[in-house]
Amino acid sequence: MGILSSMYTGYTGIQGQGEALSVYGDNIANSATTGFKTARPEFKDAVAKSLNGMGSSQATGRGSKVGNIRTVFSQGTLTQTESPTDLAITGNGFFVTDSVEGRSFTRDGAFHFDKEGKMVSADGGKVQGFQVDEEGKVTSKMGDISIDRAVLDAKGTGKVDLFANLDSRVDMTKKFDPKNPDKTSHFASGTTVYDSNGAAHSVTLYFNKVDGQKWEWKAMAKGEDITGGKPGEMVLQAAGSLKFDDKGRLAEQATDSSSFNFNKGSKADQKIEFNFGKDIKSGGDGLQLTQYGSNSEAYKTIQNGFSSGTLGSLKFEDDGSLMAYYSNGETVRVAQVALAKFESPEELLKSGGNKFKETRNSGQPTIGAPMAGGRGQVSSKALEASTTDIANEFINLMTAQRNFQANSKVIGVGDELLGEVINLKRT
């Protein structure tokens, strides 16, 4: 009977609109949830009943149903915070966390460090990232992001780079005397180096021109800093030679000796490489150290040693690199946060707690570094706000309410007509 069918049709409409009201209500309830993505119900018509057999275009619909509740992965607004471990993604991607429940994916970057020094989410999931090697280079090895070094060990100087010019016009009659180096050298430049214990020492480089295109250099340290040295005297610790071409460029360099023996318990025979740039013989341009007809001058000195230091602060770069700043002025790359990209993120399973789980329909995640392979940028001291638009959700609520009332009206009318049919016998 058509009347009974109409009542069922109205019932399916009420049921579907009830689910829609639940979806819109959930969106509104999560309007302040970090990283939340709004959902929308997608309706489909129910299977129709043919009046004239299979394949007929004359068919009566049997109502509607919610075919899918789709999560809309639009970009949320970034809100600024004061915590350096608050992270937000601009663009595609999900943070990766591991817990006893397995691997999860989230856009909620409200992270912090636990008592073990591991970076975790609000529910204790360990944030995953790419580890770094001893030189601070990011590797492909993935693991928990953690701060293992609250104290940065001292590092003895192993290399000194000097950027300078040596005056080609100097008088070559001056002969170097190690007992009076300041007055018998053509040019001197000082630098600070560190022994294996992290103690700072002053080292002076003395340069002497020995012929038209050749110079010799001596590295000397104070006697009171050297094992067996005498206070007030300079002690030779390294020496070498330099050759220039007719254009004043460094053509060739050689180190004859390098053995620093700082006292007070530091490592003996410390090797320090004095680098004057890549010379022409080695395929370089020979322009880090030059011999031009202008005053001798040191432009810059760089050395790779440092004293010990304690952890001062942390900061994330745009590429997701976690940088640790220590009290000795050193900056160390700790790890790089990993981002997961899905071909079909709409098919991810919501598992609660702002987390998603991989499904067969979502495809497997492609995990890599931020700002690579289509993955987004990571911002520190920021969180991604919910994508809920309150005004739009209220409009959706009112629309669903009217649709609910309309479908209930269909049931009411069907009930009245069915009552008329029942009353036919009485009349």
Secondary structure by P-SEA (a helix, b strand, c coil): caaaaaaaaaaaaaaaaaaaaaaaaaaaaaccccbbbbbbbbbbbcbbbbccccccccccccccccccccccccbbbbbbbccccccccccbbbbbbbcccccccccccccccccccccccccbbbbbbbbbccccccccccccccccccccccccccbbbbbbbbbccccccbbbbcccccccccbbbbbccccccbbbbbbbbbbbbccccbbbbbbbccccccccccccbbbbccccbbbbccccccccccccbbbbbcccccccbbbbbbcccccccccccccccccccccccccccccccccccccccccccccbbbbbbcccccccccbbbbbbbbccccccccccccbbbbccccccccccccccccbbbbbccccccccccaaaaaaaaaaaaaaaaaaaaaaaaaaaaaaaaaacccc
